[in-house]
């Protein structure tokens, strides 16, 4: 869906992005991470031509972005930012319906789409349609921003630190909601964040940038298990990388076949993470768990030794 070929961006004598190549597959959530000034937001904004690239090529669905009319391009790509960018003198419903109106959708279709998205984002029409941005909490305003980005049903969604200004509890709630939303909609998303935990939670593909270059990219587990250098290892949590890996690794990857004579009363779902399994062990003072399926039927077992990867047991 999105391809960058040796893309460079220079501002006067400064190189913000330096010859990067990247491919984002259809339906994939790609997170760009790195320290401040590494070029991740510039990379994002070059995709929808808010910033023009200096060299290289950017393709959307096989076509160079410069073959598209700028305004048409931006209307077909959803864009959500940290500050929401909502018009303060417009109601929630009017803000969400902006792009469909610009695309000259029939009024009835716009109204239907606005209601659909407000329901999807947990913003009941009766309660929120006529409110103004200043009457919303930070989390509610960010939901409206995401709804507006999705209004014209774009194939691509660009998100630049969308939850960065929110308190930790609201941020975590919206991260979970975005994961659930993506599971339903399967959009192609490029997501910029400085929060590595957020990136690890959300990303299918993780891209670590430094000084305008891509240092390493791959799945979160690939990077956690094999960081290319000390910088990437540090970005991923340093000595805490093992715990972050446990938060992404499913129990099913480490469980052993069930031993009927050793069934434990302490249980964990096979789709739970190793981090969740460890929490159960601590809470229930158990060094062995019975692994169950969605119907609570035992399908395997997990010991503390196996959880930390000490090898297969007799």
Secondary structure, 3 states (H helix, E strand, C coil): CEEEEEEEEEECCEEEEEEEEEEECCCCEEEEEECCCCCHHHHHHHHCCCCCCCEEEEEECCEEHHHCCHHHHHHCEEEEECCCCCCCCCEHHHHHCHHHHHCCCCHHHHHHHHHHHHHHCCCCHHHHCCCEHHHCCHHHHHHHHHHHHHCCCCCEEEEECCCCCCCHHHHHHHHHHHHHHHHHHCCEEEEECCCHHHHHHHCCEEEEEECCEEEEEECHHHHHHCCCCHHHHHHCCHHHHHHHHHCCCEHHHCCECCCHHHCCCCEEECCCEHHHHHHHHHHHCCCEEEEECCCCCEEEEEEHHHHCCCCCCC
